[in-house]
Amino acid sequence: MNFFQAKRPSRKTIRMNPIIIPRIIQISFQHLNYIDLLKCRYVCKLWNEEATKRLQDLVIVHLNDWHSIEKFNRVFSSHDKVSKFPLFKAVRLGKNLNLVDTNLQISLGKFASGIKELVVNTKIGSPEWRFLLVEQFVNLNELRIYGPAPFQPIISGRDVSTDGKMSKLKTPVASPGSKKSQNLPNLTLLSFNLTNKKTEDIFVRRFLRDLFSLTPNLEVLEWIKEDPFLNDFQKTMFDCLMNKTKDGFMTKLKVFRCPSLTCGTKELKDILTKGFPLKEIEVQISQEVSAHYLEHFLESQGKTLELLKLNFCPGTPLNIMVASPYTNLVHLTEITLTEYRRSIGFVGYLPCVRKLTLIRTNIKRALLSIGWSFDSQDQTELSKSLESLYIYNDYLSREQGNCTREIVLKLAHCFPNLRIIRLEGLDDSSVRHLLKGFNNLQELYAPMGTYSDEAFRSYTDKDQYANVNVGLASNRYVLSAFDATHLKNFTALEVESIGLGDKFITHGIIHWKSLRSLTIKYARISFQTLTRLLFELDLHRLRLQYCTVLTDRVLEVLDDPVEMIHDDDSLDLSHDMIQKWRFGSFRMLFVQVP
Amino acid sequence: MALVRVISSDGAAFLVSQRLAKRSGKLKTEIETFRKSSDNSEAQPEIRIVTIRAEILRLVLQWLQQHQNDPVLPANQNEQDGRGDAEMGQSQWDRDFLAPMDLGIVMELILAANHLEVKGLLDITCKLVESKITGRTVDEIRTAFKLKSDFKGNEEEQTRLENRWCVEN
């Protein structure tokens, strides 16, 4: 049936094909994965259009250099003949490309209004960028700025003059006429990810002033990299931000992420006391005084806070009281503590914290400080509400290793509702214990072998663990745990260095029918086992990292990385490959070569 | 109990309670329009639906009957919100209800649910469509849904190029 006929609302078409009504296609496509959506684009024009709209949320375009722009032009030159929507929502520009470049503008031009996220390098700082953003990228939601920090006018084909006079001349020409859109009303996220370079203050100031004047509705402000050389820049940023705030700008700031507020406590005070409706903060606590600001903030505004991330400097003085035990943090659902080692006394009443992350932290002390009593029998609010526990310790001292084991043995008792656990540096028997102890466990990330067997043996009780050995013996512990049938909802597992990979899979993992996501690192797996795994389990995601897959066929795939590079750290089997293997509901297969 | 007569395209009349009928957005507006236009408030509304035949209308009413106590979902709910509801709404009864139907009937049911604005039914039927898409080839999809490719010239090749771009990047 011709869909032009069908589109016309006709009362007589009783047997009309519903699958060409856009609304119905939209509902049907809602839950399709990306492979199926790509396929749907071939069916007919209307499906192409609808699938493209859905795909928009999944596709990011990386433009790294001139070659990729040429390729981009080739591919998308006649895009609008088939579909009037761009296939992507986000564009990332490599460090050699400049947003104000004419060629790039021509390439992106017709898609610009459909692009929601833009990642640019810092060469953005030419006088034209501002008008370009306002006039072309009108629907931009997120802007991320990467790269080295100098914001000086760039030298490109058109813009040869680099001195400030020229830009002053240019600015008034473009500004008076375009009164209608002075800023980017949809822009809610601004992220800086800069690397060290000497900055020229005048350009930085002008750039930031212009940038902040574009973003009246900013909700998320991020500063990602930690770099003491950027202190000046950071200070300038805060200056500009606070100036704008005085004018009633940017009063909607909800999320402030700045893991390394290296510049000092004045800025922290500004952020915390200006009355932003903050829901999420990530800051560094380096001095006692900054802890006081935080305490004050938690007491006055803590009721709306949902997420709290604190990075403690290693030299933070002892006995900082971050908040009084009576502070009501009734909406706080997530806490992350980094380098939390020495301070004691954190927050009191935490009725709904669901996720707790501890990074390079003295686990025992951290848990104590948020109100978990190590020995007490009665459960606190935290005990009841906590659902996920993540512990990242990049090294494990003897003391901490034992501490981890001690915690593992008590976890099931103290946090009966835990569903997601990530504990690094666990030995096999602890894993077994975890699997046996929790009935509600859904996801377990337990990279094993974080410490070597020698180290393991050296600090464990010799009698008890004497026969723990490389390979089979230790695997046997875990395998026996995998027989457990009480874990009905167990859906995700990540394991590392599982020694004899095949045996581990065929005897253990393959019986876990509820598994949907599986990550295996540092293992040797035969192709047969892999296929068995894929056919017997209904996996949605399988990630093999640093694994050797013993087969000609897969190795053949791995030898051709150009076709399949997905992102920086993994290889993605191509669409055809996935179809050929008929992986069913499979969403993504990552294979990483050592 | 206030009743309403719903008449299908081929003339079959169904007598249903107004409470049940009002769970369909379309019937609700029709009943309200009838109330406003008629002088006699006691009169029984009669609604003629010219696009739905008796067999399908019966199925829709049957589904409404089964789900009459579900909370009413706003029709213009956005996709993100609709997601959870669609998954939760798929009960065993729904599966048994849809199981014996062939795709043609399901298609008509989708049209009916869309026309009568019955969101829950639309969701579960569309979910069935979705399951017919997953894991099938393009040709199989076209045959199943009786669709023809309407690409002209190199448009299909264009799509292929773009898809490759997606996979590689």
Interface residues (C-beta under 8 A of the other chain):
Chain A: M1 N2 F3 R11 I14 R15 M16 N17 P18 I19 I20 I21 R23 I24 Q26 I27 S28 F29 Q30 H31 L32 N33 Y34 D36 L38 K39 C40 R41 Y42 V43 C44 K45 W47 N48 L55 V59 I60 V61 H62 K71 F72 R74 V75 F76 S78 H79 K81 V82 L87 E563 M564 I565 D572 S574 H575 R582 G584 S585
Chain B: S9 V50 T51 I52 R53 E79 G82 R83 A86 M107 E108 I110 L111 N114 L122 D123 C126 K127 V129 E130 I133 T134 G135 T137 V138 I141 R142 F145 K146 L147 K148 S149 D150 F151 N154 E155 E156 Q158 T159 R160 L161 E162 N163 R164 W165 C166 V167 E168 N169
